[in-house]
Amino acid sequence: MRSVSGVRGIVGADLTLDVVRRHAAAYGAFVRARGGRRVGLGRDSRASGPALYAAAADALAEAGVEVVELGMVPTPTAQLAVEDLALDGGIIVTASHNPIEWNALKFVGAGGRFLTRADADALFAIADGAPVASRGARGGRSRDDGAIRRHLDHVLGLPWLDVAAIRARRFRVALDCVRGAGATIMPALFEALGCEVGAINLEPDGAFPREPEPIPEHLGELSAFVRRSRADIGIAVDPDVDRLAIVDETGRPIGEDYTLAFAVRAVLPHLRGAVVTNLSTSLVVDDAAREFALAVERAPVGEANVVDRMLACGAAIGGEGNGGVILPAVHLGRDAPVAAALSLALLARTGLPVSGIVNGGPRYVIVKAKLDRPDGALDYVYDALRRRWPDASADAQDGLRLAWGDRWIHVRPSGTEPVVRVIAEAPTEADAQGLVEDGRRTLRTMGA
């Protein structure tokens, strides 16, 4: 699958070494055509990572690009390395939250953010053309071992982050790194913030002990660990450390949408500016922004789309309801270390436990479903949904989102899986489930 999120697939079936070489070589040609020369290369901990990483490095060098090897690092760390080292781009070998059999290439532009849709389309056009010929001398390879340290310095150096107040609380943190790249940075971050850290699944060997997406149904082991260790907060990250989910002090996963809501509350007392998220993110983010007399700007799903909107409106903070927080004061990418520091800053400032912050506002339930994706456009389905709910406000930026005050439904084709996603939120599970079932019924009626 190819999208603004990169190139991903099941290793050996869809994502082969030849596919990796072709797209890495195309990226080398893409960078060279824009006058660039140096490209960073990183990966997460997946077992397939070393072979795909080596193939990408070789193809980049063959295309005449100097490869700056970052090794196993979080995705946001690699993005920051591109920016900090003034590189001309980057490739990260990671399938993020996808299951263990998947892997992917994510492409980073010269400024450290992911490629825009237009640039991604240009890259894929090169990949689909004639094989990329060698551009003269083969590119060299070098190693950078400072990316993790620099990332920590960026987070801890935020001028308004009250590190002393966080340290004074000596939070007990229960950490689940799902045996991903989080082990390279998260323990060091919490220790720098004066926390007492207990961890599970810390070995970065890619042998994920559970489904890697940090959603509530996958966090049972962490929930038990929080209760057993009497932690103040449980933190789970995905394999490439761009997403973070929180478990409260009772062992209850609060839902990954709250990560962005917590970050909004931590940032807006210090920085004024818009809040941007995607069309599938919970209303808890709107509630958080409303506390500061701000409305939320909504963009199509996908980090690159959210970043585009953030740049357009000068946002102070943004992100996605999947646990991804984007703080421009650090960089324009989802960043779990940033999200963790902001969450602890909020707890330190308010003096409340995680559950106290959650219970202080309205509660909603999100229900998600997916159907096999049909061939062709879905416009006829969207028209049927509009007829089904003529009283809803409609947003057609990305599929179709229909909203009514305290509830909404969003139907869209996935950019990372061959499915149509149906997501709804309402004050009760029954109401949200009812919206999803109505949406699915309409889809089936229309042959989708």
C-alpha positions in Angstrom: 0.0 0.0 0.0 1.2 3.5 -0.9 -0.1 6.7 0.5 1.0 9.9 2.1 2.0 7.6 5.1 4.6 5.9 2.9 4.9 2.4 1.5 3.8 -0.5 3.6 2.8 -4.1 3.4 3.3 -7.7 4.7 7.0 -8.5 4.6 7.9 -11.0 1.9 4.4 -10.9 0.3 3.8 -7.2 -0.5 6.9 -5.5 0.9 9.8 -7.4 -0.6 13.5 -6.4 -0.8 13.0 -5.5 -4.4 10.1 -3.1 -3.5 12.3 -1.5 -0.8 15.3 -1.1 -3.1 13.1 0.4 -5.9 11.5 3.0 -3.6 14.7 3.8 -1.7 16.5 4.3 -5.1 13.6 6.5 -6.2 13.8 8.5 -3.0 17.5 9.0 -3.7 16.7 10.3 -7.2 14.0 12.5 -5.7 16.4 14.0 -3.3 19.2 14.5 -5.9 16.7 16.1 -8.3 16.1 18.8 -5.7 19.8 19.5 -5.2 20.1 17.3 -2.1 22.8 14.8 -1.2 22.5 13.5 2.4 19.7 11.2 3.7 19.2 9.9 7.2 18.2 6.3 7.7 16.6 4.8 10.8 14.4 1.8 11.8 12.3 0.4 14.6 12.9 -2.9 16.3 11.0 -5.3 14.0 12.7 -8.5 13.1 12.5 -7.7 9.4 14.0 -4.3 10.0 17.8 -5.0 9.6 17.4 -6.7 6.2 15.1 -3.9 4.9 17.3 -1.3 6.4 20.4 -2.7 4.6 18.5 -2.9 1.3 17.4 0.7 1.6 20.9 1.9 2.6 22.5 0.1 -0.4 19.9 1.5 -2.8 20.3 5.0 -1.5 24.1 4.8 -1.9 23.8 3.3 -5.4 21.6 6.4 -6.3 24.5 8.6 -5.3 23.2 9.7 -1.9 25.3 9.9 1.3 23.5 7.8 3.9 23.7 8.9 7.5 22.8 5.8 9.5 20.8 6.4 12.7 20.3 2.8 13.5 17.4 1.8 15.8 15.6 5.0 16.8 12.1 6.3 17.3 10.4 7.8 14.3 10.3 11.3 15.9 14.0 11.0 16.8 14.8 10.3 13.1 12.7 13.3 12.0 14.5 15.5 14.4 17.9 14.2 13.2 17.0 15.2 9.7 16.3 18.7 11.0 19.2 19.0 13.5 21.9 17.7 11.0 20.5 19.7 8.1 20.0 16.6 6.0 18.2 16.6 2.7 15.7 13.9 3.8 15.2 10.6 5.5 13.8 7.1 5.4 12.5 5.3 8.4 11.9 1.5 8.2 8.9 1.1 10.4 5.3 0.0 10.1 4.4 2.0 13.3 1.4 0.4 14.9 0.8 -2.3 12.3 0.9 -6.0 13.3 4.2 -7.9 13.5 4.2 -9.3 10.0 4.1 -5.8 8.5 6.8 -3.3 7.8 7.1 0.0 5.8 9.2 2.8 4.5 8.3 6.3 5.8 9.8 9.2 3.8 10.9 12.4 5.5 11.5 15.7 3.8 14.4 18.1 4.2 12.7 20.0 7.1 12.1 16.9 9.2 8.5 16.5 8.4 6.9 13.7 6.3 6.4 14.3 2.6 3.5 16.3 1.4 1.0 14.5 -0.8 2.4 16.2 -3.9 5.9 15.2 -3.0 4.8 11.6 -2.3 3.1 11.4 -5.6 6.3 12.7 -7.3 8.3 10.1 -5.5 6.0 7.3 -6.5 6.1 8.4 -10.1 9.8 8.0 -10.1 9.5 4.5 -8.5 7.0 3.5 -11.2 9.2 4.7 -14.0 12.4 3.1 -15.5 14.8 1.8 -12.9 16.9 4.5 -11.3 20.3 4.6 -12.9 23.4 5.2 -10.8 24.2 8.9 -10.5 27.9 8.8 -10.9 30.0 8.0 -7.8 28.4 5.8 -5.3 27.3 7.6 -2.1 29.1 7.1 1.1 27.8 6.0 4.5 28.4 7.5 7.9 27.0 7.0 11.4 25.3 9.4 13.8 25.0 8.2 17.4 23.7 11.4 19.0 20.1 11.5 17.8 18.6 10.2 21.1 20.5 12.6 23.2 19.5 15.5 21.0 15.8 14.5 21.1 15.9 14.4 24.9 17.6 17.8 25.0 14.8 19.3 22.8 12.1 18.0 25.1 13.7 18.8 28.4 14.8 22.2 27.0 11.3 23.6 26.4 11.5 26.9 28.2 8.1 26.7 29.7 8.2 23.0 30.7 8.5 23.0 34.5 10.9 20.2 34.9 11.6 21.1 38.5 7.9 20.8 39.4 7.7 17.4 37.6 10.8 16.1 39.5 9.4 17.3 42.8 6.4 15.0 42.4 8.6 11.9 41.9 5.9 10.2 39.8 5.8 6.4 39.7 5.6 5.5 36.1 4.7 2.1 34.7 6.0 1.8 31.1 5.2 -0.6 28.3 7.4 -0.3 25.2 5.9 -3.4 23.4 9.6 -4.6 22.7 9.9 -1.7 20.3 12.2 1.3 19.8 10.7 3.0 22.9 13.3 1.3 25.0 16.0 3.5 23.4 14.5 6.8 24.9 11.5 6.5 27.2 13.3 5.2 30.3 15.9 7.9 30.0 13.3 10.6 29.6 11.4 9.5 32.8 14.6 9.2 34.7 15.6 12.7 33.6 12.2 13.9 34.9 12.8 12.4 38.3 10.4 9.6 38.0 10.5 6.1 39.5 10.2 3.9 36.4 9.0 0.3 36.2 8.9 -1.3 32.8 7.6 -4.2 30.9 8.3 -5.4 27.4 11.5 -3.3 27.3 13.7 -5.5 25.2 13.9 -3.9 21.7 13.8 -7.2 19.7 10.6 -6.7 17.8 9.0 -9.8 19.4 5.8 -7.9 20.2 4.0 -9.7 23.1 0.7 -8.2 22.1 -0.9 -6.3 19.2 1.3 -3.2 18.9 -1.4 -0.6 18.6 -1.7 1.0 22.1 -5.5 0.9 22.3 -7.3 -0.1 25.5 -8.0 -3.7 24.5 -4.3 -4.3 24.1 -3.2 -2.9 27.4 -4.3 -5.5 29.9 -0.8 -6.4 31.0 0.1 -2.7 31.6 -3.1 -2.2 33.5 -2.2 -5.1 35.8 1.3 -3.8 36.2 0.0 -0.3 37.2 -2.1 -1.8 39.9 0.6 -4.1 41.1 3.2 -1.4 41.2 0.9 1.3 42.5 2.0 3.6 39.8 0.7 7.1 39.4 0.4 6.6 35.6 0.8 3.9 33.0 2.4 4.8 29.7 2.3 2.6 26.5 4.0 3.5 23.3 3.8 1.9 19.9 6.8 0.3 18.2 8.2 3.4 16.6 7.3 5.7 19.5 5.2 8.3 17.7 2.0 7.3 19.6 1.3 7.2 23.4 -1.6 5.9 25.4 -2.3 6.5 29.1 -3.5 4.1 31.9 -4.8 5.9 35.0 -3.7 5.1 38.6 -6.5 2.5 39.0 -5.3 0.5 36.0 -8.0 1.8 33.6 -6.9 2.7 30.0 -8.4 6.1 29.4 -8.4 5.9 25.6 -5.6 7.3 23.3 -7.6 10.4 22.4 -7.0 11.7 25.9 -3.2 11.9 25.2 -3.8 14.9 22.9 -6.4 16.4 25.3 -3.9 16.3 28.1 -1.2 17.8 25.9 -3.6 20.7 24.9 -4.2 21.5 28.6 -0.5 21.4 29.3 0.5 23.7 26.4 -2.2 26.3 26.1 -1.4 28.1 29.4 2.0 28.9 27.9 1.4 29.1 24.1 -1.5 30.7 22.4 -2.5 29.4 19.0 -4.8 27.1 17.2 -5.4 23.5 18.0 -5.5 21.1 15.0 -6.6 17.5 14.9 -8.1 15.1 12.4 -11.7 14.3 11.6 -11.7 11.0 13.6 -10.5 12.5 16.9 -12.6 12.6 20.0 -14.6 15.6 21.2 -12.4 15.4 24.4 -9.9 17.5 22.5 -12.6 20.1 21.7 -13.5 20.2 25.4 -9.9 20.8 26.3 -9.5 23.6 23.8 -12.8 25.2 24.9 -11.3 25.7 28.4 -9.0 28.2 26.7 -11.7 29.8 24.5 -10.4 28.1 21.4 -12.1 25.9 18.8 -10.5 22.9 17.1 -9.5 23.0 13.4 -10.0 19.6 11.8 -8.0 18.1 9.0 -8.0 14.9 7.0 -6.6 11.8 8.8 -2.9 11.4 8.4 0.0 13.1 10.1 1.1 15.0 6.9 -2.4 16.4 6.5 -2.6 17.6 10.1 0.8 19.2 9.8 -0.3 21.0 6.6 -3.2 22.5 8.5 -1.1 23.4 11.5 1.3 25.3 9.3 -1.5 27.1 7.5 -3.1 28.3 10.8 0.0 28.8 13.0 -1.1 26.1 15.5 0.4 26.0 19.0 -0.3 22.2 19.2 -2.0 19.5 17.2 -2.0 15.8 16.6 -4.3 12.8 16.1 -6.6 10.9 18.4 -4.5 7.8 18.0 -2.2 9.1 20.7 0.0 11.2 18.4 0.9 14.7 19.7 2.6 17.3 17.5 4.3 20.2 19.2 5.8 22.7 16.7 8.0 24.1 19.5 10.0 20.8 19.2 9.2 19.6 15.6 6.4 18.9 13.2 5.9 15.3 13.9 4.0 13.0 16.3 6.2 12.5 19.3 5.6 10.1 22.3 8.4 11.6 24.4 6.8 15.0 24.0 3.4 13.6 24.9 4.8 11.9 28.0 6.5 15.1 29.3 3.4 17.2 28.7 1.2 14.6 30.5 3.4 14.7 33.5 3.5 18.5 33.4 -0.3 18.6 33.5 -0.4 16.2 36.5 2.3 18.3 38.3 0.5 21.6 37.6 -3.0 20.5 38.6 -2.1 18.2 41.4 -4.8 15.9 40.2 -4.5 12.2 39.4 -5.1 11.0 35.9 -8.6 9.9 36.8 -9.4 13.2 38.3 -8.6 15.1 35.1 -10.6 12.6 33.0 -13.6 12.7 35.3 -13.6 16.5 35.4 -15.1 16.7 31.9 -17.7 15.2 29.7 -17.2 11.5 28.8 -17.7 10.0 25.3 -17.5 6.5 23.8 -15.8 5.9 20.4 -16.8 2.7 18.5 -14.7 1.7 15.5 -15.5 -0.8 12.8 -14.1 -1.6 9.3 -15.4 -3.3 6.2 -13.6 -4.6 3.1 -12.9 -1.8 0.7 -14.7 -2.0 -2.6 -13.2 -1.0 -5.9 -13.7 2.5 -7.1 -14.8 5.7 -5.5 -17.3 5.8 -2.5 -19.2 8.9 -3.6 -22.4 7.0 -4.0 -22.0 5.7 -0.4 -21.5 9.2 0.9 -24.6 10.5 -0.9 -26.6 7.7 0.8 -25.3 8.6 4.2 -26.2 12.3 3.7 -29.7 11.2 2.8 -29.8 9.0 5.9 -28.9 11.9 8.1 -30.0 15.2 6.5 -29.9 17.1 9.8 -26.1 16.5 10.3 -23.4 19.0 9.5 -21.2 17.4 6.9 -17.4 17.6 6.3 -16.2 15.9 3.1 -12.4 16.6 3.4 -11.7 13.0 4.0 -14.5 10.6 3.2 -17.5 11.9 5.1 -17.9 13.1 8.6 -21.5 13.8 9.9 -21.8 15.6 13.2 -24.4 16.7 15.7 -23.2 18.6 18.8 -22.1 15.8 21.1 -21.8 13.0 18.6 -20.5 12.2 15.1 -19.8 9.5 12.5 -16.9 9.3 10.1 -16.7 7.0 7.1 -13.5 6.9 5.1 -11.2 4.6 3.1 -8.1 3.7 5.2 -4.7 4.9 4.0 -2.9 2.0 5.7 -5.1 -1.0 5.2 -7.4 -2.2 2.4 -10.6 -1.3 4.3 -13.3 1.3 4.8 -13.3 2.6 8.4 -16.5 3.5 10.2 -16.0 5.4 13.4 -18.6 7.1 15.7 -18.6 8.8 19.0 -21.4 9.7 21.3 -22.0 10.1 25.1 -22.9 6.4 25.5 -21.7 3.2 24.0 -25.2 2.3 22.8 -25.5 5.6 20.9 -22.1 5.3 19.3 -22.7 1.6 18.4 -26.1 2.6 16.9 -24.4 5.2 14.7 -21.8 2.6 13.5 -24.4 0.0 12.8 -26.5 2.4 10.8 -23.4 3.4 8.9 -22.4 -0.2 8.2 -26.0 -1.0 7.2 -26.0 1.8 4.7 -22.6 0.7 3.3 -23.8 -2.9 2.8 -27.1 -1.7 1.2 -25.0 0.3 -1.3 -22.9 -2.8 -2.0 -19.8 -1.5 -0.2 
